[in-house]
């Protein structure tokens, strides 16, 4: 190993260690927000953190960079430092089996919870007492959100404010519909809320059935992209072991051409994966909607 390569490797490793230290450094705890500012502060934190990479992505980038650096030092292929981090980040996305299973499970949980809440309301108890009573039977996909709602009610939050924050926690159009019905029920305190929730549960059940059919159609291009990715990785591994085949790519011009080809190929795989994704339906209540609409 030449002194120049050793110096470059040392600087890269030092930079990676600095990134790890900055990512794992403990930050000072923020003061607890009040009931009137908790929802907006949560939105502010999510917007502020949206531009930062997650810990998992940072670790994947660092691991791909270290492996690429070692491969560069062994084989002399500089593009390994650029290609392997990109592959490390994109590969889990390309190989994931389904993106809609979690959302469908949450929809089914909302349906079950709405029916349970409607059944409790028919007994004649108040809305707040009914919400607290459904915590024990809340489905697992939305149990944390229901537990947070119950904790806010027990902390003497205003019911409408707690339900609005509950809709933000669910972050789904169906959650907005359920929360808006409960907010109207909390405001009017009249009969008929149980029947409204029963109708809402039936609507959610129909939505679940439609989304399952859509998810079955989207699974086909996702499966195609996954198999193409696996076959490509296998072929590239076999070709890399054939020294005579990859010899032309060892020159600077060959590595530049190979980098362009791999970038285009990865872009095609990502595009094939993204065409099977659906856009989330727009919400109509919550702090995020108010911030997008702006002042009246």
N, C-alpha and C positions, 0 to 999 in steps of 0.2 A: 504494500500500500504506500502510495506517495505521500509526502508531507502535506501536499495541498488537499488531497482527499481526506486525510486524517483530520485536518483542521476544519474542513467543511462538515464532516461527520460530527465532530465535537460540538460545533456551533448549532447544528440541527438538534442534537440530543439535548443540549442546554436549553434551546428554545422550547422544545417539547416539555421539559421539566417545568419551565416557567409557566407554560400554559396550564399544566396540571395544578400547580400551586395556586394560580389565580382563580381556577375554576372551583377548587375545593376550599378556598379561604372562607372562613365563617364571617358572615355579614352581621352587623348589629341588628337586633330585633326591633321591629317597628312597634310603636305604641298601639294598643288595642283600639280599633275604630268604634265609634258609637253606632247606635242602631240606625241613625239617619244617614251615615256616611259609609256603611260597610259595603253596600252594593257598588257605589261609585268607586270606592277605593279598590275593590276587586277588579273592576274593569280597567282601572288605571294600571294596576300591577300586570294584568294580562297583556295590555298593549305595550307596556314597557319591556316585558320579557319576550314579546313575539319576535324581536329582532335578534335575540341571543340564541345561540345553538344550545340544544339540550345536552345534558351530561352524556347520554348514550351516543349522540352524534359526535361529540368531542372525542370520546374514547375510540370510536370507530375510525375517525380521521387520524388520531394519533397512532393507532395500531397499524393502519394501512401505510402511514408515512414511515414508520419504523421498518416494516417489512420491505417497503419499496426502497428505502435507503440501503438496507442490507443487500437486497438484490442488485442494486446499482453498484455497490462496492464489489460484489462477487462477479457479476457478468459484464459490467460496464454499460448497461442499458439505463440511460438517464430517465427515460420516460416512465420507468417503474415508479419513480417518486411521485409522478402526477397521476398515473393510471390507477395504482393500487388503492390510494385513499378514496378515489371516486367509486371504485368497485366496492370497497368496504361499506360505503354509505348507501349505495344504491341497491346492493344485492339483497338485503333483508326486505326492501320494498318490492323488489321484483319477484321474490319467492313467497311472499305472504299469500295465503290461500284465499282469504276473503276479507273485504272491507266493510260489508254490510251486516255481518252476523251480530255484532254488538249493538248496532242501532235497532235492529229488529227485536232483539231480546229486550232492550229498554222499552220499546213500544208495547210489547206484550206485558211487561211489568207495569207500565202505566195503565193498561187496560184492566189488569187484575186489581191494581190498587184502587182504581176508580170504582169498580164494582164493590170492592170491600168497603170503601168509604160510603157508597150509596146505601149498602146494607146497614151500616152503623147509624146513618142519619134517619133511616126509617123507624128506629127505636124511639126517636124523639129527643135525643141529646143535642146539645149545641154544636156548632161547627167546630169550635176550638177543641172541645172534648172529643169529638169524633176524629179529628185529625190526630190527636194524641193516642187514641185507642188503636188506630191503624198501624202504629209503629211496630207492634209485635208481629203482625202478619204481613209487613211490607216485603215485597219480593226483593231478592238480593241485588238485581241490577240497579235499583233506585233506592235501596235502603239507606245509603249515606245521605242522599238528598232529603229523604223523609225524616231521618234522624236530625238533620240540621234544622229543618222546618219546625219540628217539635221542640227542639232546644230553644229556638227563637221565641216560640209561643210561651214556653215556660219562663223565659227571661222577660216577659211582659212587653214583647214587641207588639206594635200595632198589627192586627191581623192582615190587613191589606198590604202593608209593607213587607211582612213576612212571606206572604204568598207571591208578591212580585219578586222577591229575592229567590224564592223557590223556583219560579219560572226561569230565572237566570241560571240557577244551578243545573236544571234539567237541560237548558240550552237546546230546545227543540220546539218545533211548531206545535206538536201535539201537547207538550207541556204547557205552552202558552194558552192553548184552548182550555185545558183543565184548570189552570191557575186563574184564567179570566172568569170562568164559571164560578169558581170558589170565591173570587173577589166580589162578584156581583151578589152572590149569596151572603157574604159577610156584610155587604153594604145594605141590602134590603131586608135581610133577616126574615124572609118569607118562606112559605111552603113551596115544594116543587123542586128543590135542589137535588133531591135523591133521584127523581125521574130524569132530570137533566143529565146527571152523571151516568145513569144507566144508558141513555141515548148516546152520550159521549163515548162510553165504553164500547158500544156496538159499532160506532163510527171508527174507533181505533182498531177494532177487530177486522173490519173491512180493509182498513189501510194496511194492516199487517199482511193480510192475504195478498194484496196487490204488490206490496214491496217484496214478498217472497218470490212471486213470479218474476219480477224485474231482476231480483238478485240471481235467480237461476239463469237468466239470459246473460247477465254480466259475468257470470262465472266462466263462460266459454272463452272469451278473449283473455281473461286473467290466466286461465289454465294454459292457453297457447303461449302467452308471454313467459310463463314459468318454465314450460318445457323447452322453449327456444333458448332461454337463459342457461338451463342446465346443459343442454346439448352444446351450446357455444363454449361454455367453460371447459367441458370435456375435450372438445376439438382443439381449443387453444392450448390446453395442457399437453395433448399429444404432439401438436405441432412444435411446441416449445422444446420438447425433448429431441426433436429432429434438427440437429445442428445445421445440416446442409440447407434445409428449407428456410430457416429463419436467418441464415447468414446475410442475405441482402439487407435485412432490416437493422443490421448492426452498425451501418454507417450513419452519419448525422442526417443525411437526406432520407435514408430509409426509416430512421426513427421518427422524423417529422411526418412522413407519409403514414406510418403506422399509428402515430398519435391521432391524426385526422380521421383515419379509418375507424379506430376504436371509439373516438368521441362520437362520430356519426352513428355507429352501431349502438352504443349505449343510449344515444338520444332517441333512436328508433324504438328501442325496447321500452324506454320510459314513456314515450308517446303511446305505444301500444297498450301500456298499463293504464295510462291516464284516460284513454277513451272509454274505458269501462267504469270510470268513476262518475257518480252522479253529484250534482250540485245540491247542497242542503236547501230545503224550502225556507223562504224568508220568514222571520219571526215578526210579531206585531206588538209585543210588549217587552219591557225591560229597559235597563239603562243603555245598552248598546243601541237599541232602536232609537231612543231619544237623542243620543249623541249623533247618529247619522242624520236624523231629521233636522237638527239644529234648533235654534230658538224660534218660537212661533212668531 
